[in-house]
């Protein structure tokens, strides 16, 4: 009897491993995880030089009522990177689509943090038939910026991300995302995660983000959209966002910095859950 036990266990683990490595985009393996077996699906998309562990405080709570999928975008976390070193929002969006198709789910709600917001907006442009709703987490919803500049029209070019000086620049940018109330444990986790990303990813993904911000898409989309933002966030633009997403809801979580889902997870999860309960799909 004991000799028979390892076989089914081995089969289970083999099936799990096969499922985890099935999704690819342009030959790039995409690491993803699925938790929960509910009929409605949420896909959580991390930000620049982050990975799927950004959502560790959300998955257990949300998976009680939803199927929760997380992934590492190309070049990030445990996913592969493009051989030509070129990153685009479209590539990231197609990675999400590969994961969605592999999960055999039709309509999804997409949640994108920081750079993840442009990523899910790019997905909406390419695959609108699969979108039930969007949640922007401290990321820019309105894409067009004059001259590819920053919100408000100010021209902005990201600093050099390569070499020793580039690493210092990255660290400076990341520390600027924290506020006085950001827990030290969150700061440590974020710094380790983001500074651990490959140099090519840091540079390429940043350039891809600003290339997207220079594009124009004024298609009005009527599905529900929630904006969850840090306290006094500079990333949000509720008036501009409503011109494209009339159902856009904007809210800030007091006392939080850029990583609000890590800083105040219970409040974040409660606000997100309230929104999700209103999305019909």
FENNOR-V840404 format. One record per residue. N is the residue number from 1. PSI is psi as a letter, one per 40 degrees, with the letter a starting at -180 (999 if undefined). Layout:
n=<N	N>
psi=<PSI	PSI>
This chain:
n=<1	2	3	4	5	6	7	8	9	10	11	12	13	14	15	16	17	18	19	20	21	22	23	24	25	26	27	28	29	30	31	32	33	34	35	36	37	38	39	40	41	42	43	44	45	46	47	48	49	50	51	52	53	54	55	56	57	58	59	60	61	62	63	64	65	66	67	68	69	70	71	72	73	74	75	76	77	78	79	80	81	82	83	84	85	86	87	88	89	90	91	92	93	94	95	96	97	98	99	100	101	102	103	104	105	106	107	108	109	110	111	112	113	114	115	116	117	118	119	120	121	122	123	124	125	126	127	128	129	130	131	132	133	134	135	136	137	138	139	140	141	142	143	144	145	146	147	148	149	150	151	152	153	154	155	156	157	158	159	160	161	162	163	164	165	166	167	168	169	170	171	172	173	174	175	176	177	178	179	180	181	182	183	184	185	186	187	188	189	190	191	192	193	194	195	196	197	198	199	200	201	202	203	204	205	206	207	208	209	210	211	212	213	214	215	216	217	218	219	220	221	222	223	224	225	226	227	228	229	230	231	232	233	234	235	236	237	238	239	240	241	242	243	244	245	246	247	248	249	250	251	252	253	254	255	256	257	258	259	260	261	262	263	264	265	266	267	268	269	270	271	272	273	274	275	276	277	278	279	280	281>
psi=<d	d	d	e	d	d	d	d	d	d	d	d	d	d	d	d	d	d	d	d	e	d	h	i	h	f	e	h	h	h	h	i	i	h	h	i	f	i	d	h	h	h	h	h	h	i	a	h	f	a	a	e	e	d	e	d	e	d	d	d	d	d	e	d	e	i	h	h	h	i	i	h	i	h	e	i	b	e	i	i	i	h	d	e	e	h	h	i	d	d	d	d	d	d	d	d	d	d	d	d	d	d	e	f	i	c	i	i	h	h	h	h	h	b	d	d	d	d	d	d	d	d	d	d	d	d	f	d	e	e	h	d	i	i	h	h	g	f	i	h	d	h	d	h	h	h	f	f	a	i	i	e	e	h	h	h	h	i	i	h	e	i	i	d	d	d	d	d	d	d	d	d	d	d	d	e	e	i	i	d	e	h	i	d	d	d	d	d	d	d	d	d	d	d	e	e	i	i	d	d	d	d	d	d	d	d	d	d	d	d	d	d	e	e	i	h	h	e	h	h	h	e	i	h	h	h	h	h	i	i	h	f	i	e	d	i	g	d	d	d	d	e	d	d	g	d	e	h	h	h	i	i	h	i	f	i	a	d	f	d	d	d	d	g	d	d	d	d	d	d	d	d	d	d	d	d	d	e	h	h	999>
